[in-house]
């Protein structure tokens, strides 16, 4: 029997019961067993969250978009349609998996798996609670950025191997977009790293808890840049140009059917969670919630924040039309990258002043005000610059009451 | 540095594609994403209606007109009945004409709901505007169902009037609709016309010059979007349209956005007409009795109306027999579509889809 300490039932950190287990294993078994067991427990926990999260997201996405579209959404399978994702999955598994004869067989089967791995690996570095971190990487942010590039590669392979022109168009778009949006994304994530002075995600979260200020308030500009760039990377409307249903059918996964398509679909939902998680960890205090994390389980707060941002993504999908690829590129190169560079300069200066002049922590309050003003100014200016041409012509019609009809020759007049 | 050479390649957009509005096929030659040549392939929905109509009596032909523009069956009915009445010299009672106007205008709103909803869908919205507009279209289809039992292929108009008078429960329903829809249209304008993304996608895209529009004989919102005030309802009034006070919306630039806002405003103007027609709706019979096997005098007749998609005309020739000798349709979709190649060459695929969506074609009417 494993001897438990008094704190094992304290669910505010799920690490407590696990630590009990480790201690017991360390005393009673070989070191290798401890490593293997700890790895398996963490991996299973993350896979469970990802798996259940993907299922829940299918339901949430369909229900919420249903509400946005003044309809009910799925409500037939199970209470409130909760079993709809299961029914969807069963349907997809039953479907025939078609493979075009002209496709590259090996490459064609690779992407559905390849695309899933980085999506799940992302969750390894998140800080779910003060001591619930699966991989406490000191280069956590870099690791996240590296993973997001693999997804684009997998999608490109899918488009190329399908040997379909629509898929190829989608694949080309993905590559073009990944190249463009990686830059503002990296530059945006660099700001919290600069401010905190660490790439380790638990450290960044701790910093926000220590100073009692979310980085989102300090750095509003990178939050917005990251939100736009991440939406583009995620392939969701308003930037779902790689799938672009109305243009190129389903883009890179046009030729995928059955569960292969299901994997692409699930990955999209899991990636949305991952992006929301990055947003919550780096900018919105991770598991901390201004002292409330003493009472509520921190991991629940973190999941709540993830789903808060995920709701935002669903809302965007439900409301916005899609940008054209060159407009999306223009947004990246002409607006986001200059903004991100300006932002890096501002942040670097502020951090330098704070560190070198050894200012008091009260300077953070001043930084919040300065950055808010600068963000409104720069984003407003760029936005005005980009959208000016749309307002050249009036956006309402001209009304004509009486129309002039050219007089026609009388019947028979033409014959004369 | 040598110039990078990419060979052009051909992509078939359609006949099975989410955005071709039916089974329309556009064969485009692409250089990267830019269209350098476009070829329209028609005929996937050809049902030989014009020939079949020569074997059926004048009354039996009415259901065919439902199935041409199946999103605007009432106006199809109306144009055909007007042509047949002109051919046979039949007068329509007042109430019949008023009901025809009301249903034709309701049909215009329903068709524009569909056109605008799918247009924003083509711009990449995730079905939401379409669902909003379907909500309103449903209410109009409910009114159709109340009156004639059918929602889509109504077969409501008859030579000499309309098939049935409206039931009692129809009056409160249509009054509620007329009171409610202007708010909805204002809501759409608020939600969509200030959207920078929609503007980016449709402003200055697919610009049709007024001269080109006239040369191609286009009509309807496509022509009015170019800034030309032309509407058969005003230019050559039929039914009782000369008794109503309404405006013709025209665009500024002839681009996709202009066609979109013209349709939105037309919905509002149609409501004005419906409101006036309801106020002045006279009593009396709804149709003139017409023999089932109508045998018009030998001759020919052409009648045209302003259908939601443009000028819809029917040309009928009678040789004195019970069936038309010749039955020809001037369908606005077919003629409006002829500008597509000029509009799309030089654009990217995404813009071509938006342009196609803004033309508001209906393949049932094109192929017949």
Interface residues (C-beta under 8 A of the other chain):
Chain A: X65 X68 X69 X70 X71 X165 X166 X169 X237 X238 X240 X241 X244 X245 X246 X247 X248 X249 X317 X318 X319 X320 X321 X322 X323 X324 X325 X326 X327 X387 X389 X390 X393 X394 X395 X396 X397 X398 X399 X400 X401 X402 X403 X404 X405
Chain B: X9 X11 X17 X18 X19 X33 X120 X121 X122 X123 X124 X125 X126 X127 X128 X131 X132 X135 X189 X193 X194 X195 X196 X197 X198 X199 X200 X201 X203 X204 X227 X229 X230 X231 X234 X235 X236 X247 X248 X249 X250 X251 X252 X253 X257 X258 X261 X262 X264 X265 X348 X349 X350 X351 X353 X357
